[in-house]
Amino acid sequence: MEGIGALFDSISNRYDRFNHTSSLGIDRAWRRKAIKSLPKCKTILDVATGTADLCIGAVKRGKTERAVGIDISEGMLDVGREKVRKSGLEGSVQLILADCAKLPFADNSFDAITCGYGVRNFAELDNCLSEMYRVLKPDGQLRILEFTYPQSRFVRFFYDFYFTRIVPKIGRKLTDNDEAFAYFVNSVKNFAKGNDFLAILERNGFSDTSFKSQTFGISTLYSACKR
């Protein structure tokens, strides 16, 4: 996990710009939909929080009284802390350097858990999901956003062209880091999607699993709960 943390440290100051530019700004709508799908609650844990967009959004939209974000990249967290400060949410959002495979929280601590485009980066996926299940309260809700590879051949043709010809230029210009870009593309293509990922959630204890594709299958919102 240290290698991934260092990789994201190296692009932390330009990560948001790359995300918004490469997705043509649609990533903001995907996050809003994930937040909207949550019931109101007192505490939310955002795993692989990055620059804290989901934490900030959940508090601003009145979905939670308190949001805690964890990430393995101090650089990303520093950017997130500045965004929290500018939003005036220091009393409601806390960002912590921590590994999802060893969450520093007691059992049944949070009403809901979110993760935006981070699970494909987990070196120990089952351990991380098991930890998320452990700290989630009974009847607590899980929402995971992840990039996915489109199933439609027509959409996939344009998707592949965009990701192999256009996004590399955006990534190199904004991040000056070829390794980060190559990792991003490969991680999306190789990660489990749809029913395959639901099966992984279920084997780690989660119930009532479902998924909803967004924007022609480019992104997917996974939902589950702890019974």
N, CA, C and O of each residue as an XYZ file, in Angstrom:
908
protein
N       0.822     -1.213      0.000
C       0.000      0.000      0.000
C       0.858      1.266      0.000
O       0.412      2.327     -0.436
N       2.119      1.140      0.504
C       2.981      2.312      0.545
C       3.255      2.828     -0.864
O       3.328      4.038     -1.078
N       3.413      1.897     -1.848
C       3.667      2.311     -3.219
C       2.516      3.109     -3.790
O       2.733      4.117     -4.462
N       1.282      2.668     -3.530
C       0.101      3.391     -3.997
C       0.010      4.748     -3.316
O      -0.313      5.752     -3.951
N       0.297      4.769     -2.026
C       0.259      6.031     -1.302
C       1.241      7.036     -1.876
O       0.913      8.212     -2.034
N       2.454      6.571     -2.189
C       3.465      7.454     -2.763
C       3.047      7.943     -4.143
O       3.280      9.099     -4.498
N       2.426      7.051     -4.922
C       1.967      7.436     -6.260
C       0.948      8.568     -6.172
O       1.032      9.544     -6.917
N      -0.014      8.434     -5.257
C      -1.029      9.483     -5.122
C      -0.459     10.740     -4.467
O      -0.923     11.844     -4.752
N       0.531     10.591     -3.601
C       1.213     11.770     -3.066
C       1.788     12.604     -4.207
O       1.731     13.834     -4.183
N       2.341     11.918     -5.204
C       3.048     12.613     -6.284
C       2.121     13.419     -7.185
O       2.570     14.339     -7.869
N       0.819     13.082     -7.192
C      -0.114     13.814     -8.065
C      -1.198     14.534     -7.263
O      -2.169     15.025     -7.839
N      -1.040     14.601     -5.951
C      -2.112     15.097     -5.084
C      -2.553     16.524     -5.424
O      -3.745     16.826     -5.383
N      -1.617     17.391     -5.754
C      -1.974     18.786     -6.018
C      -2.735     18.975     -7.321
O      -3.363     20.012     -7.533
N      -2.680     17.972     -8.194
C      -3.352     18.084     -9.491
C      -4.410     17.003     -9.694
O      -4.980     16.882    -10.779
N      -4.669     16.225     -8.659
C      -5.588     15.095     -8.770
C      -7.010     15.539     -9.107
O      -7.634     14.983    -10.010
N      -7.517     16.522     -8.399
C      -8.889     16.987     -8.644
C      -9.038     17.510    -10.073
O     -10.023     17.225    -10.754
N      -8.061     18.266    -10.505
C      -8.128     18.829    -11.857
C      -8.122     17.716    -12.910
O      -8.867     17.776    -13.888
N      -7.284     16.713    -12.704
C      -7.239     15.581    -13.635
C      -8.576     14.845    -13.651
O      -9.103     14.525    -14.717
N      -9.119     14.578    -12.469
C     -10.404     13.872    -12.364
C     -11.506     14.605    -13.110
O     -12.216     14.014    -13.924
N     -11.645     15.887    -12.831
C     -12.728     16.669    -13.415
C     -12.538     16.851    -14.924
O     -13.505     16.832    -15.686
N     -11.284     17.028    -15.343
C     -11.020     17.228    -16.770
C     -11.207     15.945    -17.557
O     -11.863     15.946    -18.599
N     -10.635     14.844    -17.068
C     -10.693     13.578    -17.814
C     -12.105     13.016    -17.870
O     -12.447     12.312    -18.819
N     -12.941     13.317    -16.858
C     -14.324     12.821    -16.854
C     -15.289     13.839    -17.437
O     -16.501     13.622    -17.440
N     -14.755     14.949    -17.930
C     -15.564     16.042    -18.477
C     -16.524     16.618    -17.428
O     -17.589     17.142    -17.755
N     -16.116     16.506    -16.163
C     -16.906     17.058    -15.069
C     -18.032     16.177    -14.572
O     -18.722     16.527    -13.615
N     -18.225     15.025    -15.223
C     -19.351     14.157    -14.852
C     -19.135     13.512    -13.493
O     -20.099     13.112    -12.839
N     -17.880     13.403    -13.056
C     -17.601     12.760    -11.774
C     -18.309     13.459    -10.616
O     -18.650     12.823     -9.619
N     -18.529     14.761    -10.747
C     -19.245     15.493     -9.694
C     -20.683     14.989     -9.565
O     -21.191     14.828     -8.455
N     -21.334     14.740    -10.699
C     -22.717     14.239    -10.683
C     -22.774     12.835    -10.110
O     -23.713     12.503     -9.386
N     -21.787     12.002    -10.420
C     -21.755     10.643     -9.874
C     -21.674     10.673     -8.344
O     -22.342      9.895     -7.664
N     -20.856     11.571     -7.819
C     -20.725     11.666     -6.363
C     -22.017     12.194     -5.734
O     -22.432     11.725     -4.674
N     -22.642     13.161     -6.385
C     -23.907     13.684     -5.852
C     -24.962     12.586     -5.774
O     -25.709     12.521     -4.798
N     -25.034     11.733     -6.771
C     -26.018     10.646     -6.771
C     -25.736      9.652     -5.654
O     -26.662      9.143     -5.023
N     -24.464      9.375     -5.408
C     -24.103      8.454     -4.327
C     -24.527      9.025     -2.980
O     -25.079      8.310     -2.143
N     -24.271     10.304     -2.773
C     -24.653     10.958     -1.520
C     -26.175     10.992     -1.377
O     -26.703     10.733     -0.296
N     -26.870     11.307     -2.454
C     -28.332     11.388     -2.424
C     -28.957     10.045     -2.053
O     -30.025     10.007     -1.442
N     -28.309      8.958     -2.414
C     -28.863      7.621     -2.158
C     -28.776      7.206     -0.695
O     -29.396      6.221     -0.294
N     -28.019      7.943      0.101
C     -27.849      7.600      1.513
C     -28.979      8.160      2.377
O     -29.477      9.253      2.110
N     -29.385      7.424      3.406
C     -30.327      8.003      4.381
C     -29.583      8.978      5.285
O     -28.361      8.898      5.407
N     -30.306      9.898      5.921
C     -29.665     10.809      6.861
C     -29.171     10.025      8.067
O     -29.840      9.104      8.537
N     -27.989     10.397      8.568
C     -27.419      9.668      9.700
C     -26.458     10.581     10.467
O     -26.187     11.707     10.051
N     -25.954     10.078     11.584
C     -25.072     10.890     12.421
C     -23.613     10.823     11.994
O     -22.898     11.823     12.043
N     -23.170      9.624     11.570
C     -21.742      9.462     11.263
C     -21.540      8.694      9.960
O     -22.192      7.681      9.705
N     -20.622      9.203      9.145
C     -20.236      8.533      7.908
C     -18.723      8.383      7.884
O     -17.995      9.312      8.231
N     -18.254      7.214      7.475
C     -16.839      6.986      7.223
C     -16.643      6.928      5.714
O     -17.310      6.160      5.021
N     -15.727      7.744      5.216
C     -15.389      7.714      3.789
C     -14.002      7.109      3.643
O     -13.008      7.701      4.063
N     -13.944      5.928      3.044
C     -12.690      5.182      2.892
C     -12.035      5.573      1.569
O     -12.712      5.776      0.561
N     -10.690      5.677      1.591
C      -9.949      6.157      0.422
C     -10.524      7.510      0.007
O     -10.867      7.734     -1.154
N     -10.615      8.383      0.969
C     -11.314      9.660      0.783
C     -10.634     10.588     -0.203
O     -11.282     11.472     -0.764
N      -9.339     10.406     -0.427
C      -8.638     11.278     -1.371
C      -8.643     12.715     -0.899
O      -8.116     13.030      0.168
N      -9.238     13.582     -1.694
C      -9.294     15.002     -1.325
C     -10.627     15.378     -0.686
O     -11.005     16.549     -0.656
N     -11.331     14.376     -0.180
C     -12.487     14.569      0.722
C     -13.768     15.069      0.058
O     -14.619     15.642      0.738
N     -13.927     14.871     -1.236
C     -15.148     15.353     -1.894
C     -16.416     14.731     -1.319
O     -17.406     15.433     -1.112
N     -16.400     13.427     -1.057
C     -17.607     12.782     -0.529
C     -17.892     13.227      0.899
O     -19.050     13.437      1.259
N     -16.856     13.372      1.713
C     -17.052     13.860      3.086
C     -17.700     15.241      3.087
O     -18.699     15.476      3.767
N     -17.118     16.135      2.320
C     -17.621     17.507      2.264
C     -19.040     17.535      1.703
O     -19.905     18.234      2.231
N     -19.278     16.780      0.638
C     -20.605     16.749      0.023
C     -21.668     16.202      0.942
O     -22.783     16.721      0.976
N     -21.337     15.143      1.702
C     -22.314     14.535      2.599
C     -22.736     15.497      3.700
O     -23.912     15.559      4.057
N     -21.779     16.247      4.239
C     -22.096     17.218      5.295
C     -22.862     18.402      4.722
O     -23.862     18.832      5.298
N     -22.404     18.926      3.603
C     -23.060     20.092      2.992
C     -24.511     19.796      2.629
O     -25.376     20.664      2.750
N     -24.774     18.568      2.184
C     -26.130     18.213      1.751
C     -26.988     17.670      2.892
O     -28.087     17.161      2.669
N     -26.479     17.784      4.104
C     -27.269     17.418      5.273
C     -27.491     15.938      5.470
O     -28.434     15.537      6.154
N     -26.628     15.108      4.875
C     -26.786     13.663      5.015
C     -26.193     13.131      6.314
O     -26.555     12.046      6.770
N     -25.284     13.893      6.905
C     -24.655     13.446      8.139
C     -24.220     14.636      8.991
O     -23.975     15.728      8.479
N     -24.128     14.401     10.299
C     -23.641     15.431     11.211
C     -22.111     15.445     11.249
O     -21.490     16.483     11.482
N     -21.513     14.263     11.012
C     -20.056     14.153     11.112
C     -19.540     13.147     10.088
O     -20.077     12.047      9.960
N     -18.497     13.533      9.365
C     -17.881     12.649      8.379
C     -16.406     12.487      8.708
O     -15.706     13.459      8.989
N     -15.949     11.249      8.668
C     -14.531     10.937      8.885
C     -13.992     10.317      7.598
O     -14.555      9.350      7.085
N     -12.915     10.872      7.088
C     -12.295     10.333      5.885
C     -10.935      9.752      6.196
O     -10.158     10.348      6.942
N     -10.637      8.580      5.625
C      -9.301      7.998      5.808
C      -8.677      7.747      4.437
O      -9.365      7.459      3.458
N      -7.352      7.868      4.404
C      -6.616      7.615      3.170
C      -5.174      7.280      3.532
O      -4.708      7.603      4.624
N      -4.464      6.621      2.595
C      -3.060      6.278      2.845
C      -2.109      7.317      2.253
O      -0.891      7.190      2.380
N      -2.666      8.345      1.607
C      -1.836      9.386      1.013
C      -1.952     10.683      1.818
O      -3.000     11.328      1.828
N      -0.876     11.046      2.480
C      -0.879     12.294      3.256
C      -1.016     13.505      2.337
O      -1.622     14.510      2.708
N      -0.451     13.399      1.140
C      -0.565     14.493      0.190
C      -2.002     14.765     -0.204
O      -2.423     15.920     -0.264
N      -2.764     13.705     -0.475
C      -4.173     13.862     -0.818
C      -4.948     14.437      0.364
O      -5.805     15.303      0.190
N      -4.642     13.953      1.566
C      -5.331     14.445      2.762
C      -5.043     15.919      3.010
O      -5.926     16.660      3.442
N      -3.817     16.347      2.740
C      -3.480     17.760      2.926
C      -4.332     18.637      2.001
O      -4.815     19.692      2.413
N      -4.513     18.199      0.758
C      -5.373     18.942     -0.167
C      -6.807     18.942      0.363
O      -7.493     19.963      0.317
N      -7.257     17.783      0.869
C      -8.605     17.674      1.421
C      -8.804     18.572      2.628
O      -9.854     19.199      2.767
N      -7.809     18.643      3.504
C      -7.926     19.488      4.702
C      -8.076     20.957      4.338
O      -8.804     21.697      4.999
N      -7.385     21.374      3.285
C      -7.515     22.767      2.849
C      -8.918     23.014      2.293
O      -9.488     24.083      2.511
N      -9.475     22.043      1.583
C     -10.837     22.180      1.069
C     -11.849     22.220      2.214
O     -12.823     22.971      2.165
N     -11.612     21.406      3.245
C     -12.486     21.412      4.425
C     -12.430     22.768      5.106
O     -13.458     23.318      5.502
N     -11.208     23.310      5.241
C     -11.038     24.620      5.886
C     -11.778     25.698      5.110
O     -12.489     26.511      5.699
N     -11.615     25.707      3.794
C     -12.272     26.716      2.970
C     -13.787     26.587      3.009
O     -14.502     27.571      2.821
N     -14.279     25.378      3.251
C     -15.723     25.145      3.327
C     -16.285     25.462      4.704
O     -17.501     25.461      4.896
N     -15.401     25.733      5.667
C     -15.836     26.032      7.029
C     -16.393     24.836      7.763
O     -17.274     24.982      8.610
N     -15.884     23.636      7.446
C     -16.444     22.406      8.011
C     -15.475     21.680      8.941
O     -15.594     20.473      9.150
N     -14.509     22.426      9.500
C     -13.523     21.775     10.372
C     -14.162     21.033     11.539
O     -13.620     20.028     12.000
N     -15.297     21.508     12.022
C     -15.958     20.860     13.151
C     -16.771     19.639     12.770
O     -17.210     18.889     13.642
N     -16.976     19.431     11.478
C     -17.827     18.326     11.024
C     -17.097     17.265     10.210
O     -17.593     16.149     10.060
N     -15.914     17.606      9.682
C     -15.158     16.680      8.845
C     -13.767     16.476      9.438
O     -13.045     17.437      9.704
N     -13.406     15.221      9.640
C     -12.085     14.873     10.151
C     -11.402     13.949      9.156
O     -11.999     12.967      8.714
N     -10.151     14.251      8.795
C      -9.396     13.437      7.841
C      -8.196     12.810      8.545
O      -7.429     13.490      9.226
N      -8.052     11.488      8.364
C      -7.061     10.713      9.108
C      -6.227      9.863      8.153
O      -6.763      9.249      7.230
N      -4.922      9.829      8.378
C      -4.040      8.931      7.631
C      -4.202      7.518      8.208
O      -3.860      7.281      9.366
N      -4.714      6.597      7.420
C      -4.948      5.238      7.906
C      -5.088      4.281      6.735
O      -5.431      4.683      5.623
N      -4.818      3.013      6.999
C      -4.928      1.939      6.013
C      -6.270      1.244      6.196
O      -6.621      0.856      7.310
N      -7.014      1.086      5.125
C      -8.332      0.456      5.217
C      -8.250     -0.980      5.719
O      -9.212     -1.484      6.298
N      -7.126     -1.643      5.508
C      -6.983     -3.024      5.959
C      -6.856     -3.120      7.479
O      -6.983     -4.202      8.052
N      -6.601     -1.960      8.138
C      -6.485     -1.915      9.598
C      -7.141     -0.634     10.093
O      -6.452      0.280     10.546
N      -8.444     -0.561     10.014
C      -9.144      0.659     10.391
C      -9.021      0.922     11.890
O      -9.253      0.017     12.692
N      -8.660      2.144     12.281
C      -8.439      2.472     13.696
C      -9.726      2.866     14.427
O      -9.767      3.883     15.120
N     -10.769      2.059     14.267
C     -12.061      2.354     14.882
C     -12.629      1.091     15.520
O     -12.310     -0.028     15.118
N     -13.484      1.301     16.530
C     -14.125      0.177     17.209
C     -15.200     -0.446     16.319
O     -15.643      0.162     15.346
N     -15.608     -1.651     16.661
C     -16.706     -2.306     15.953
C     -17.958     -1.435     16.018
O     -18.199     -0.741     17.006
N     -18.747     -1.485     14.949
C     -20.058     -0.816     14.922
C     -19.970      0.678     15.240
O     -20.724      1.193     16.066
N     -19.048      1.359     14.579
C     -18.813      2.785     14.876
C     -19.578      3.757     13.985
O     -19.865      4.877     14.407
N     -19.917      3.347     12.748
C     -20.456      4.298     11.782
C     -21.813      3.856     11.233
O     -22.078      2.668     11.047
N     -22.662      4.858     10.981
C     -23.990      4.588     10.419
C     -23.927      4.266      8.932
O     -24.776      3.540      8.415
N     -22.928      4.801      8.249
C     -22.785      4.567      6.809
C     -21.314      4.646      6.434
O     -20.521      5.313      7.099
N     -20.967      3.952      5.355
C     -19.602      3.994      4.821
C     -19.687      4.264      3.325
O     -20.507      3.678      2.619
N     -18.828      5.160      2.857
C     -18.738      5.438      1.431
C     -17.308      5.217      0.951
O     -16.362      5.234      1.739
N     -17.172      5.011     -0.345
C     -15.844      4.907     -0.955
C     -15.981      5.323     -2.410
O     -16.693      4.675     -3.178
N     -15.315      6.385     -2.790
C     -15.428      6.900     -4.155
C     -14.186      6.614     -4.976
O     -13.151      7.255     -4.796
N     -14.289      5.648     -5.880
C     -13.224      5.329     -6.828
C     -11.919      4.945     -6.133
O     -10.833      5.353     -6.544
N     -12.053      4.152     -5.073
C     -10.862      3.733     -4.338
C     -10.697      2.236     -4.171
O      -9.579      1.766     -3.957
N     -11.783      1.467     -4.264
C     -11.659      0.041     -3.937
C     -10.730     -0.696     -4.894
O     -10.082     -1.663     -4.495
N     -10.654     -0.259     -6.147
C      -9.777     -0.965     -7.088
C      -8.300     -0.780     -6.727
O      -7.438     -1.476     -7.265
N      -8.006      0.156     -5.819
C      -6.630      0.383     -5.382
C      -6.242     -0.450     -4.166
O      -5.083     -0.436     -3.752
N      -7.205     -1.182     -3.584
C      -6.919     -1.932     -2.365
C      -6.078     -3.170     -2.675
O      -6.510     -4.051     -3.417
N      -4.879     -3.230     -2.103
C      -4.021     -4.403     -2.289
C      -4.606     -5.622     -1.580
O      -4.420     -6.753     -2.028
N      -5.309     -5.390     -0.477
C      -5.945     -6.468      0.288
C      -7.451     -6.229      0.291
O      -8.022     -5.823      1.303
N      -8.082     -6.484     -0.842
C      -9.492     -6.133     -1.024
C     -10.392     -6.775      0.021
O     -11.201     -6.090      0.647
N     -10.261     -8.082      0.216
C     -11.129     -8.766      1.189
C     -10.912     -8.254      2.596
O     -11.876     -8.059      3.336
N      -9.672     -8.032      2.979
C      -9.390     -7.500      4.319
C     -10.013     -6.124      4.505
O     -10.568     -5.821      5.562
N      -9.918     -5.295      3.475
C     -10.478     -3.946      3.564
C     -11.999     -3.981      3.677
O     -12.579     -3.277      4.503
N     -12.638     -4.795      2.854
C     -14.097     -4.888      2.913
C     -14.549     -5.491      4.239
O     -15.568     -5.080      4.794
N     -13.796     -6.460      4.747
C     -14.112     -7.054      6.049
C     -14.006     -6.019      7.167
O     -14.821     -6.008      8.089
N     -13.009     -5.159      7.083
C     -12.848     -4.088      8.067
C     -13.990     -3.073      7.966
O     -14.496     -2.592      8.980
N     -14.382     -2.761      6.753
C     -15.503     -1.842      6.564
C     -16.775     -2.427      7.162
O     -17.563     -1.717      7.785
N     -16.967     -3.720      6.967
C     -18.134     -4.404      7.553
C     -18.070     -4.351      9.078
O     -19.085     -4.138      9.742
N     -16.871     -4.546      9.628
C     -16.698     -4.576     11.083
C     -17.089     -3.255     11.731
O     -17.778     -3.250     12.751
N     -16.662     -2.137     11.157
C     -16.893     -0.836     11.798
C     -18.257     -0.238     11.449
O     -18.651      0.780     12.017
N     -18.974     -0.867     10.520
C     -20.317     -0.398     10.167
C     -21.325     -0.911     11.189
O     -21.263     -2.073     11.590
N     -22.247     -0.060     11.609
C     -23.277     -0.463     12.563
C     -24.283     -1.415     11.907
O     -24.463     -1.378     10.689
N     -24.936     -2.260     12.699
C     -26.019     -3.095     12.147
C     -27.061     -2.220     11.448
O     -27.451     -1.176     11.970
N     -27.503     -2.646     10.284
C     -28.422     -1.902      9.412
C     -27.758     -0.689      8.766
O     -28.427      0.119      8.121
N     -26.436     -0.560      8.939
C     -25.712      0.536      8.304
C     -25.597      0.332      6.803
O     -25.628     -0.796      6.311
N     -25.466      1.427      6.094
C     -25.452      1.413      4.629
C     -24.045      1.591      4.061
O     -23.231      2.342      4.598
N     -23.781      0.888      2.969
C     -22.519      1.004      2.250
C     -22.787      1.513      0.836
O     -23.688      1.016      0.159
N     -22.016      2.493      0.388
C     -22.094      2.977     -0.985
C     -20.676      3.047     -1.556
O     -19.797      3.697     -0.991
N     -20.474      2.380     -2.665
C     -19.173      2.369     -3.330
C     -19.339      2.827     -4.769
O     -20.141      2.268     -5.517
N     -18.589      3.830     -5.148
C     -18.515      4.280     -6.537
C     -17.231      3.725     -7.136
O     -16.171      3.777     -6.513
N     -17.334      3.194     -8.348
C     -16.120      2.722     -8.998
C     -16.223      2.863    -10.508
O     -17.294      2.686    -11.089
N     -15.098      3.183    -11.135
C     -15.051      3.198    -12.592
C     -15.198      1.779    -13.106
O     -14.665      0.842    -12.510
N     -15.912      1.612    -14.201
C     -16.109      0.286    -14.775
C     -15.932      0.337    -16.285
O     -16.018      1.398    -16.904
N     -15.683     -0.826    -16.857
C     -15.458     -0.946    -18.299
C     -16.792     -1.203    -18.978
O     -17.459     -2.186    -18.653
N     -17.205     -0.350    -19.914
C     -18.529     -0.477    -20.542
C     -18.732     -1.833    -21.218
O     -17.795     -2.401    -21.779
N     -19.953     -2.343    -21.159
C     -20.278     -3.629    -21.769
C     -20.671     -3.484    -23.240
O     -20.414     -4.384    -24.040
N     -21.280     -2.380    -23.592
C     -21.686     -2.149    -24.969
C     -20.460     -2.004    -25.879
O     -19.560     -1.216    -25.591
N     -20.431     -2.766    -26.974
C     -19.304     -2.672    -27.906
C     -19.197     -1.281    -28.503
O     -18.099     -0.758    -28.695
N     -20.347     -0.688    -28.794
C     -20.367      0.651    -29.382
C     -19.749      1.665    -28.420
O     -18.880      2.448    -28.802
N     -20.207      1.641    -27.174
C     -19.678      2.575    -26.170
C     -18.212      2.274    -25.899
O     -17.403      3.188    -25.738
N     -17.872      0.979    -25.849
C     -16.499      0.577    -25.546
C     -15.507      1.090    -26.599
O     -14.372      1.438    -26.273
N     -15.946      1.133    -27.860
C     -15.082      1.643    -28.926
C     -14.656      3.079    -28.635
O     -13.470      3.402    -28.708
N     -15.613      3.936    -28.309
C     -15.306      5.339    -28.018
C     -14.578      5.476    -26.687
O     -13.702      6.327    -26.533
N     -14.948      4.625    -25.721
C     -14.292      4.625    -24.409
C     -12.804      4.323    -24.565
O     -11.956      5.026    -24.017
N     -12.497      3.254    -25.330
C     -11.100      2.869    -25.537
C     -10.323      3.965    -26.258
O      -9.178      4.255    -25.912
N     -10.952      4.569    -27.258
C     -10.285      5.654    -27.988
C      -9.972      6.815    -27.045
O      -8.869      7.362    -27.054
N     -10.962      7.178    -26.234
C     -10.780      8.304    -25.329
C      -9.695      8.016    -24.294
O      -8.863      8.873    -23.998
N      -9.716      6.785    -23.742
C      -8.770      6.454    -22.677
C      -7.368      6.156    -23.184
O      -6.399      6.294    -22.438
N      -7.247      5.747    -24.447
C      -5.912      5.440    -24.961
C      -5.294      6.587    -25.746
O      -4.073      6.644    -25.893
N      -6.121      7.507    -26.256
C      -5.595      8.594    -27.078
C      -5.717      9.970    -26.417
O      -4.804     10.791    -26.511
N      -6.838     10.214    -25.755
C      -7.090     11.563    -25.222
C      -6.647     11.708    -23.770
O      -5.897     12.624    -23.432
N      -7.116     10.799    -22.912
C      -6.806     10.909    -21.480
C      -5.303     10.862    -21.195
O      -4.851     11.557    -20.285
N      -4.490     10.056    -21.946
C      -3.043     10.094    -21.680
C      -2.456     11.493    -21.831
O      -1.587     11.898    -21.059
N      -2.940     12.230    -22.835
C      -2.444     13.594    -23.040
C      -2.853     14.504    -21.889
O      -2.080     15.347    -21.435
N      -4.106     14.311    -21.421
C      -4.575     15.101    -20.275
C      -3.749     14.771    -19.041
O      -3.297     15.661    -18.321
N      -3.557     13.461    -18.807
C      -2.820     13.023    -17.627
C      -1.390     13.514    -17.609
O      -0.901     13.973    -16.577
N      -0.707     13.421    -18.758
C       0.692     13.837    -18.815
C       0.836     15.342    -18.672
O       1.807     15.829    -18.093
N      -0.135     16.078    -19.202
C      -0.073     17.532    -19.109
C      -0.343     18.015    -17.688
O       0.318     18.926    -17.189
N      -1.340     17.380    -17.040
C      -1.758     17.850    -15.717
C      -0.947     17.251    -14.583
O      -0.722     17.913    -13.569
N      -0.499     15.995    -14.738
C       0.197     15.337    -13.631
C       1.676     15.126    -13.890
O       2.448     14.954    -12.947
N       2.089     15.137    -15.161
C       3.483     14.888    -15.505
C       3.961     13.571    -14.897
O       5.095     13.460    -14.432
N       3.065     12.568    -14.912
C       3.377     11.296    -14.258
C       2.792     10.157    -15.091
O       1.623      9.809    -14.928
N       3.592      9.579    -15.977
C       3.130      8.490    -16.841
C       2.735      7.257    -16.035
O       1.794      6.552    -16.401
N       3.451      6.993    -14.937
C       3.163      5.823    -14.110
C       1.761      5.906    -13.525
O       1.027      4.918    -13.513
N       1.394      7.080    -13.044
C       0.074      7.256    -12.450
C      -1.012      7.025    -13.484
O      -2.018      6.379    -13.192
N      -0.820      7.547    -14.694
C      -1.828      7.373    -15.732
C      -1.959      5.911    -16.132
O      -3.074      5.401    -16.242
N      -0.829      5.222    -16.354
C      -0.866      3.814    -16.752
C      -1.552      2.976    -15.674
O      -2.321      2.066    -15.982
N      -1.272      3.286    -14.427
C      -1.903      2.557    -13.327
C      -3.411      2.766    -13.340
O      -4.171      1.817    -13.148
N      -3.845      3.990    -13.563
C      -5.271      4.310    -13.571
C      -6.012      3.481    -14.616
O      -7.021      2.848    -14.305
N      -5.516      3.484    -15.851
C      -6.190      2.764    -16.936
C      -6.228      1.262    -16.666
O      -7.272      0.630    -16.828
N      -5.102      0.689    -16.259
C      -5.044     -0.753    -16.023
C      -5.917     -1.172    -14.849
O      -6.541     -2.232    -14.888
N      -5.964     -0.355    -13.816
C      -6.756     -0.715    -12.644
C      -8.244     -0.738    -12.965
O      -8.978     -1.566    -12.426
N      -8.701      0.161    -13.837
C     -10.113      0.180    -14.225
C     -10.463     -1.052    -15.040
O     -11.487     -1.692    -14.800
N      -9.613     -1.387    -16.007
C      -9.909     -2.510    -16.896
C      -9.878     -3.851    -16.169
O     -10.628     -4.761    -16.522
N      -9.023     -3.983    -15.165
C      -8.805     -5.279    -14.530
C      -9.648     -5.535    -13.288
O      -9.670     -6.656    -12.779
N     -10.341     -4.514    -12.793
C     -11.080     -4.689    -11.540
C     -12.432     -5.363    -11.775
O     -13.058     -5.172    -12.818
N     -12.877     -6.157    -10.792
C     -14.174     -6.837    -10.866
C     -15.299     -5.822    -10.979
O     -15.233     -4.744    -10.388
N     -16.339     -6.169    -11.744
C     -17.448     -5.230    -11.936
C     -18.779     -5.957    -11.872
O     -18.843     -7.180    -11.993
N     -19.849     -5.177    -11.678
C     -21.199     -5.720    -11.702
C     -21.413     -6.825    -10.684
O     -21.061     -6.687     -9.513
N     -22.001     -7.930    -11.151
C     -22.312     -9.055    -10.264
C     -21.066     -9.678     -9.650
O     -21.124    -10.225     -8.548
N     -19.937     -9.600    -10.354
C     -18.699    -10.151     -9.796
C     -18.295     -9.396     -8.534
O     -17.843    -10.002     -7.563
N     -18.457     -8.083     -8.546
C     -18.104     -7.327     -7.347
C     -19.147     -7.514     -6.250
O     -18.803     -7.508     -5.068
N     -20.419     -7.679     -6.622
C     -21.444     -7.961     -5.613
C     -21.119     -9.251     -4.872
O     -21.327     -9.344     -3.663
N     -20.611    -10.243     -5.590
C     -20.247    -11.519     -4.953
C     -19.121    -11.318     -3.945
O     -19.094    -11.972     -2.902
N     -18.193    -10.416     -4.255
C     -17.103    -10.121     -3.324
C     -17.645     -9.437     -2.076
O     -17.215     -9.741     -0.963
N     -18.582     -8.520     -2.255
C     -19.209     -7.868     -1.095
C     -19.920     -8.894     -0.218
O     -19.809     -8.856      1.008
N     -20.640     -9.800     -0.842
C     -21.429    -10.783     -0.102
C     -20.544    -11.760      0.669
O     -20.886    -12.158      1.783
N     -19.424    -12.144      0.093
C     -18.548    -13.068      0.813
C     -17.867    -12.403      1.998
O     -17.296    -13.080      2.853
N     -17.926    -11.075      2.049
C     -17.392    -10.342      3.199
C     -18.487     -9.886      4.153
O     -18.264     -9.024      5.003
N     -19.678    -10.475      4.005
C     -20.741    -10.289      4.985
C     -21.863     -9.358      4.598
O     -22.888     -9.345      5.279
N     -21.727     -8.574      3.536
C     -22.738     -7.578      3.192
C     -23.983     -8.222      2.578
O     -23.914     -9.256      1.914
N     -25.125     -7.569      2.828
C     -26.418     -8.063      2.354
C     -27.096     -7.003      1.483
O     -26.631     -5.868      1.370
N     -28.222     -7.419      0.866
C     -29.031     -6.508      0.049
C     -28.164     -5.763     -0.979
O     -28.306     -4.555     -1.168
N     -27.277     -6.498     -1.628
C     -26.353     -5.881     -2.566
C     -27.028     -5.581     -3.910
O     -27.877     -6.341     -4.376
N     -26.642     -4.484     -4.508
C     -27.161     -4.116     -5.828
C     -26.189     -3.143     -6.481
O     -25.314     -2.581     -5.823
N     -26.358     -2.954     -7.783
C     -25.527     -1.961     -8.459
C     -26.333     -1.246     -9.525
O     -27.307     -1.774    -10.062
N     -25.899     -0.029     -9.815
C     -26.547      0.783    -10.841
C     -25.482      1.423    -11.715
O     -24.637      2.177    -11.233
N     -25.531      1.115    -13.008
C     -24.572      1.695    -13.946
C     -24.910      3.158    -14.210
O     -26.075      3.555    -14.199
N     -23.875      3.946    -14.447
C     -24.046      5.372    -14.704
C     -23.276      5.761    -15.967
O     -22.169      5.281    -16.212
N     -23.884      6.634    -16.755
C     -23.245      7.177    -17.960
C     -22.672      6.058    -18.834
O     -21.459      5.963    -19.019
N     -23.550      5.223    -19.363
C     -23.202      4.169    -20.312
C     -22.254      3.114    -19.728
O     -21.520      2.455    -20.464
N     -22.278      2.963    -18.399
C     -21.453      1.938    -17.768
C     -20.037      2.359    -17.462
O     -19.208      1.519    -17.112
N     -19.735      3.646    -17.584
C     -18.392      4.134    -17.284
C     -18.137      4.131    -15.774
O     -17.017      3.896    -15.321
N     -19.185      4.394    -15.015
C     -19.113      4.389    -13.554
C     -20.255      3.532    -13.014
O     -21.306      3.416    -13.643
N     -20.040      2.936    -11.844
C     -21.074      2.103    -11.226
C     -21.202      2.456     -9.748
O     -20.205      2.631     -9.049
N     -22.450      2.557     -9.286
C     -22.733      2.773     -7.868
C     -23.191      1.458     -7.263
O     -24.219      0.911     -7.662
N     -22.431      0.949     -6.298
C     -22.766     -0.288     -5.593
C     -23.386      0.055     -4.243
O     -22.912      0.948     -3.542
N     -24.430     -0.649     -3.892
C     -25.113     -0.440     -2.602
C     -25.180     -1.756     -1.842
O     -25.340     -2.821     -2.438
N     -25.057     -1.674     -0.519
C     -25.150     -2.858      0.333
C     -25.421     -2.397      1.754
O     -25.372     -1.203      2.048
N     -25.705     -3.345      2.629
C     -25.909     -3.006      4.041
C     -25.412     -4.128      4.929
O     -25.098     -5.218      4.453
N     -25.343     -3.859      6.205
C     -24.924     -4.830      7.208
C     -26.145     -5.240      8.011
O     -26.776     -4.407      8.662
N     -26.477     -6.519      7.965
C     -27.626     -7.024      8.729
C     -27.169     -7.717     10.012
O     -27.998     -8.204     10.780
